[in-house]
């Protein structure tokens, strides 16, 4: 399939998952072309995008030429999803260039599940996603195409394999992965057991709060169960002392000092970015700085472990009777090495708690109702989480230190939110700004 660089550049700029929208592009190069054997009119390409300013980025692009000459994302064609499924199911390894190949790896129950699908299973699109693209195949398998590529083992594949082999069942099971082998080795596609569900925690809680500013006991019970499932996840992530990548480690004074100074730095950068829109936040800088600095003076205790890394209500699916935790790729804007760093599990908890504040704000609750709803939902989640991690040694020894640490980590998350919203969703920036105020 012949696609000019000009066509490719113009098409990229209109894709939701493309991170360089609005940034001047200096060059687009096709590094590798991967033929899709059972979809001859489509092509997968590894594309490097260089910018006038900033580091280049690499993307996985699936393109198809329509009869009218227009380009479309090839995943809109069910035959393309089936071609990827066949590649994984047959555990193929196909050379695509000098010292470069695409290899399929079967994981856990993958061989059994993939073999159960017909040769022409149904394919349906899922809702629009921010950074990746997913389709459901045969109502049995979720096929997720990773768009922005990074050299190395994806945390999503690494975490998925770990959770499968260590018996964590409150997440869709990883079945297979397609990897680009060679000098720029990276993960391309992952396949999961598809879990029918009633939507994610964000949809659930914002819907509840719009109908009932005071969350009923049934809702608080469900959020407590969500806390329990997240606590069980943290227990599993801390369960293997023989694996250096996952073995829990004690928190040292140097960790507290490093985390504290990082947050102080983020505070200065964030308030400078927000100064024109929220000038009143400058008056809070000294008090917030002292709060962040207090983290460094805590007595070190508790453990640091591998994290989910991007935990919020949108990363939990409600199945109708329980929760499933999803999307273990970590924060997409951070490099793989940073996503693998161990930290107190309270950092994951802080991300989820901030999500409750967001839900109450988006639901449009009055200030007094919002405060009560946030307090009740956070308390319910924390009850479940604390019960699940009790006796593990993950938490700081002192209840006061645990509360202080969680408070500072919620501050860190709020600073991240404000930077994100100012850049991506200015209409939402008021939510984290109110949190800081």
Secondary structure by P-SEA (a helix, b strand, c coil): ccccaaaaaaaaaacccccccccccccccccbbbbccccccccccbbbbbccccbbbbbbbbbbbccccccccccccaaaaaaaaaaaaabbbbbcccccbbbbbbccaaaaaaaacccccbbbbccccccbbbbbccccbbbbbbccccccccaaaaaaaaaaaacccccccccccccccccbbbbcccccccccccccaaaaaaaaaaacccccaaaaaaaaaaaaaaaaaaaaaaccccccccccccccaaaaaaaaaaaaaaaaaaaaaacccccccccaaaaaaaaaaccccccccccccccccccccccccccccbbbbcccccccccccccccccccaaaaaaaaaaaaaaaaaaacccaaaaaaaaaaaaaaaaaaaaaaacccccccccaaaaaaaaaaaaaaaaaaaaaaaaccccccaaaaaaaac
